[in-house]
């Protein structure tokens, strides 16, 4: 078994942009709490909206962004922007045909990691070898691999142990499943994992995966940054015990 956290792990708050996440409110929270580092998930924004977000970020205390979740329509220019301005060294994409084709010839390919989503097809496993490695979404494994017993996750433990992991996404996992249609991002309509956390104990599933975790961990929740600060403290004290 690979022990991933050879150095003390870092848990970062996450600026998310999905349906129930008010990213403009989070910008104001960054200012309010003088946050200097944050994980960035501009996943739900079109190019024009993303550039609006980037402009607003420049007026905050943010100095470092450890990783960015790219979209299929992101560009090398965007990657260069983060590398230059925020010292970003890690990016992730989904293993969708459009994203893989877009970044197949990127000069930043060795910084791009492939995220495990709800279903792992041949393109996922092939792309792990072609790109930098794995972006480990822990909630997806717990939901679609363990709770829903998806057979595409049958050998995932071996993948985690043998593949370079750049960083992890940390979302919540609920005890009771729910229905939600994510369109582009998922082939499932029934989920246990959720970007909107109901209670901090919904992060307790992480206790089962501590030995798999890398050193860079980003909270991927739609909850406010004030609520995420509580989550970060809970993960550090209760789960990681640091």
C-alpha positions in Angstrom: 0.0 0.0 0.0 1.4 3.4 -1.0 1.5 6.0 1.8 0.8 9.2 -0.1 1.3 11.9 2.5 5.0 11.7 3.2 4.9 15.4 4.1 2.2 17.2 6.0 -0.9 17.6 3.8 -2.3 21.0 2.9 -6.1 21.5 2.8 -7.2 24.4 0.6 -10.5 26.2 0.5 -12.2 26.0 -2.9 -13.7 28.7 -5.1 -16.4 26.7 -7.0 -18.7 27.9 -9.7 -21.4 25.3 -10.1 -25.1 25.8 -9.9 -25.5 26.5 -6.2 -22.2 28.3 -5.7 -22.2 32.1 -5.8 -18.6 32.8 -6.9 -19.1 36.5 -6.7 -20.0 36.1 -3.0 -16.9 33.9 -2.6 -14.8 36.7 -4.0 -16.1 39.0 -1.3 -15.4 36.4 1.3 -11.8 36.1 0.1 -11.4 39.8 0.8 -13.3 39.6 4.1 -11.1 36.7 5.5 -7.9 37.9 3.8 -7.5 34.5 2.1 -4.2 34.2 0.2 -4.4 30.7 -1.2 -7.3 28.9 -2.8 -8.2 25.9 -5.1 -10.0 27.1 -8.2 -12.9 25.3 -9.9 -14.1 27.5 -12.8 -15.8 24.4 -14.2 -19.3 25.8 -14.9 -18.2 29.0 -16.5 -18.0 29.8 -20.2 -14.8 31.6 -21.5 -16.2 35.1 -21.0 -17.5 34.4 -17.6 -14.2 32.8 -16.6 -12.3 35.9 -17.6 -14.6 38.0 -15.5 -13.8 35.7 -12.6 -10.1 36.0 -13.2 -10.3 39.8 -13.3 -12.2 39.9 -10.0 -9.6 37.5 -8.4 -6.9 40.1 -9.2 -8.5 42.5 -6.8 -8.3 40.0 -3.9 -5.5 39.0 -1.5 -5.0 35.7 -3.5 -1.3 35.1 -4.1 -1.2 31.4 -4.9 -3.6 28.9 -6.6 -2.3 25.4 -6.1 -4.5 23.8 -8.7 -7.2 24.7 -11.3 -10.0 22.5 -12.6 -9.9 23.2 -16.4 -12.8 22.8 -18.8 -12.8 21.3 -22.3 -12.8 24.9 -23.7 -10.0 26.2 -21.6 -6.8 27.3 -23.4 -3.1 27.2 -23.0 -3.2 30.9 -22.5 -5.3 30.4 -19.4 -2.9 27.9 -18.1 0.0 30.2 -18.7 -1.8 33.0 -16.9 -2.1 30.9 -13.7 1.4 29.5 -13.9 2.8 33.1 -14.2 0.5 35.0 -11.9 -0.4 32.4 -9.2 2.4 29.9 -9.3 0.0 27.1 -10.3 1.7 23.8 -11.2 -1.3 21.4 -11.3 -4.4 21.3 -13.4 -7.1 18.7 -14.1 -9.6 17.7 -16.7 -12.3 15.1 -17.2 -11.5 12.3 -19.6 -14.1 13.4 -22.1 -13.2 13.2 -25.8 -13.3 16.9 -26.3 -11.1 17.7 -23.3 -8.6 15.0 -24.2 -8.4 16.1 -27.8 -8.0 19.8 -26.7 -5.1 19.2 -24.4 -3.4 16.3 -26.3 -0.8 18.7 -27.8 -0.7 21.3 -24.9 2.8 22.4 -23.9 1.5 22.1 -20.4 0.5 18.5 -20.7 2.9 17.4 -18.0 0.9 19.6 -15.5 -2.5 18.2 -16.4 -4.0 15.4 -14.3 -7.0 13.3 -15.2 -9.9 13.2 -12.7 -11.8 10.0 -11.9 -15.5 10.8 -12.6 -18.6 8.7 -12.2 -17.7 6.2 -14.8 -14.2 5.2 -15.9 -13.9 4.1 -19.5 -11.0 3.1 -21.6 -10.2 6.7 -22.4 -9.7 7.4 -18.7 -7.2 4.6 -18.2 -5.3 5.4 -21.4 -5.1 9.1 -20.6 -3.5 8.4 -17.2 -0.4 7.3 -19.1 -0.5 10.2 -21.6 -0.9 13.0 -19.1 0.7 13.8 -15.8 -1.3 11.3 -13.7 -4.4 11.2 -11.6 -6.5 13.9 -10.0 -8.0 11.8 -7.2 -11.7 12.7 -6.5 -12.3 10.8 -3.3 -16.1 11.3 -3.2 -16.5 9.9 -6.7 -14.8 6.6 -5.7 -16.9 6.4 -2.5 -20.1 7.1 -4.4 -19.9 5.4 -7.7 -17.3 2.7 -6.9 -18.2 1.7 -3.3 -21.8 2.7 -2.6 -23.2 2.2 -6.1 -20.7 -0.6 -6.9 -19.9 0.6 -10.4 -17.8 -2.1 -12.1 -15.7 0.5 -13.9 -14.1 1.1 -10.4 -13.3 -2.6 -9.9 -9.5 -2.1 -10.0 -9.3 1.5 -8.9 -7.5 0.9 -5.7 -4.6 -0.5 -7.8 -4.7 2.6 -10.0 -4.5 4.9 -7.0 -1.6 2.9 -5.5 0.4 2.8 -8.8 -0.3 6.1 -10.4 1.2 9.5 -9.7 -1.4 11.6 -8.0 -1.1 15.4 -8.3 -3.8 16.4 -5.9 -7.3 15.5 -4.6 -10.8 17.0 -4.7 -12.7 16.7 -1.4 -16.5 16.8 -1.7 -19.2 15.5 0.7 -20.9 12.1 0.7 -24.4 11.8 2.1 -25.9 8.9 3.9 -29.1 9.0 1.9 -28.8 9.2 -1.9 -30.6 11.8 -4.0 -31.6 12.4 -7.7 -30.0 15.2 -9.7 -29.2 15.5 -13.4 -25.8 17.0 -14.1 -26.0 16.8 -17.9 -22.5 17.2 -19.3 -20.6 16.2 -16.3 -22.2 12.9 -15.3 -23.9 9.7 -16.7 -25.7 9.2 -13.3 -28.9 10.8 -12.1 -28.6 9.2 -8.6 -25.8 10.3 -6.3 -24.5 10.1 -2.7 -21.6 12.5 -3.4 -22.6 16.2 -3.3 -20.9 19.5 -3.8 -23.4 21.1 -1.4 -22.5 19.8 2.1 -25.5 19.4 4.5 -23.4 18.7 7.7 -19.7 18.5 8.4 -20.0 14.8 9.3 -20.7 14.2 5.5 -16.9 14.4 5.2 -16.4 11.4 7.6 -16.1 9.0 4.7 -12.6 10.4 4.1 -11.4 8.5 7.2 -11.4 5.3 5.0 -9.1 6.9 2.4 -6.4 8.8 4.5 -3.7 6.4 3.4 -4.5 7.1 -0.3 -4.4 10.9 -0.1 -1.7 13.1 -1.7 -0.3 16.2 -0.1 -2.5 18.7 -1.8 -6.2 18.6 -1.0 -8.8 21.0 -2.3 -12.3 21.4 -0.9 -14.8 21.1 -3.8 -18.0 22.4 -2.2 -20.6 24.9 -3.1 -20.8 26.0 0.5 -19.6 29.5 1.5 -16.0 30.0 2.3 -16.9 30.7 5.9 -18.5 27.2 6.1 -15.5 25.7 4.3 -13.2 27.2 6.9 -15.1 25.0 9.4 -14.8 22.0 7.0 -11.1 22.6 6.6 -10.6 22.6 10.4 -12.7 19.5 10.7 -10.7 17.6 8.1 -7.4 18.6 9.6 -8.3 17.8 13.2 -10.7 14.9 13.0 -9.8 13.1 9.8 -6.1 13.9 9.2 -5.3 14.5 12.9 -2.7 17.2 12.2 
